[in-house]
Amino acid sequence: MSYLTVEVEIDHGHVLAKGAESLPEKASGLLTIFQAEAVNSAAISPLQALESLQKHLRLDAAKAAEWMASVREARR
């Protein structure tokens, strides 16, 4: 099995090779869509990011303190 990666444009639902490469007559594959406009996401502070991670990992205060101690120890 061989793989081919080409940059494409989508025009009215039709996929067109963007560069000099041509698309195979018949094939299957995966297509990643890159949006032209970036979605504006609100920047969060490092403390907010840490709190979000702590919540995601389900760390209570004791487990968070234990984790922070292990990180400090690892940095030595």
VEXTOR-984557 format. One line per 2 residues: number of its first residue (from 1); for each residue x, y, z of C-alpha. Coordinates in pm, 1 decimal, always signed. Example, Ala and Ser with C-alpha at 12.3 -4.5 7.8 and 13.67 -1.06 7.14 Angstrom:
<nodes>
1 = +1230.0:-450.0:+780.0 | +1367.0:-106.0:+714.0
</nodes>
This chain:
<nodes>
1 = +0.0:+0.0:+0.0 | +133.2:+345.6:-82.0
3 = +34.4:+686.2:+50.6 | +10.2:+1019.2:-125.5
5 = -30.4:+1357.8:+40.4 | -125.1:+1654.4:-172.8
7 = -243.0:+2004.8:-92.6 | -595.9:+2055.9:-219.8
9 = -851.7:+2330.3:-259.2 | -1224.0:+2275.9:-230.6
11 = -1435.6:+2467.7:-478.7 | -1811.6:+2430.0:-449.0
13 = -1768.3:+2085.0:-295.7 | -1517.9:+1963.0:-554.9
15 = -1165.4:+1870.8:-442.3 | -891.1:+2009.1:-668.0
17 = -517.1:+1946.3:-640.4 | -354.6:+2280.1:-552.3
19 = -2.6:+2211.8:-678.3 | +148.2:+2030.6:-974.5
21 = +50.4:+1693.5:-828.0 | -251.2:+1525.7:-978.9
23 = -506.6:+1330.3:-785.5 | -537.9:+958.7:-858.6
25 = -821.6:+853.6:-1087.1 | -973.3:+643.7:-807.9
27 = -861.6:+626.2:-444.7 | -969.7:+655.8:-84.7
29 = -810.5:+870.9:+181.4 | -847.2:+1120.5:+458.3
31 = -893.8:+1493.1:+411.6 | -806.8:+1753.9:+674.3
33 = -992.0:+2082.4:+640.3 | -802.7:+2399.6:+734.0
35 = -1039.2:+2689.4:+786.6 | -938.5:+3016.4:+623.0
37 = -1043.8:+3217.4:+928.4 | -904.3:+3137.5:+1269.6
39 = -1156.7:+3102.7:+1547.4 | -1099.1:+3365.8:+1813.3
41 = -1052.7:+3193.8:+2143.7 | -1029.6:+3397.5:+2458.1
43 = -683.2:+3385.2:+2607.1 | -674.7:+3241.9:+2956.9
45 = -424.5:+3309.9:+3228.9 | -174.4:+3045.1:+3338.4
47 = -366.1:+3013.4:+3667.0 | -692.2:+2951.1:+3479.9
49 = -518.4:+2690.4:+3263.8 | -381.3:+2518.0:+3573.9
51 = -722.0:+2520.2:+3742.2 | -879.8:+2375.8:+3428.1
53 = -617.9:+2100.0:+3415.4 | -667.4:+2027.6:+3785.4
55 = -1043.3:+1997.7:+3731.6 | -996.0:+1779.0:+3421.5
57 = -762.7:+1544.1:+3611.1 | -1003.2:+1543.8:+3908.9
59 = -733.7:+1650.1:+4152.1 | -851.9:+1765.2:+4493.2
61 = -632.3:+2002.8:+4694.6 | -430.1:+1720.1:+4854.6
63 = -368.7:+1539.7:+4524.5 | -277.6:+1870.6:+4356.0
65 = -22.7:+1945.9:+4629.9 | +122.5:+1594.9:+4593.8
67 = +146.0:+1639.7:+4216.6 | +317.1:+1979.9:+4253.0
69 = +569.4:+1827.4:+4497.0 | +648.8:+1549.2:+4250.7
71 = +702.2:+1805.2:+3973.5 | +935.7:+2009.0:+4197.5
73 = +1129.0:+1693.1:+4285.2 | +1157.1:+1594.9:+3919.2
75 = +1303.1:+1937.0:+3831.4 | +1594.4:+1894.8:+4077.0
</nodes>
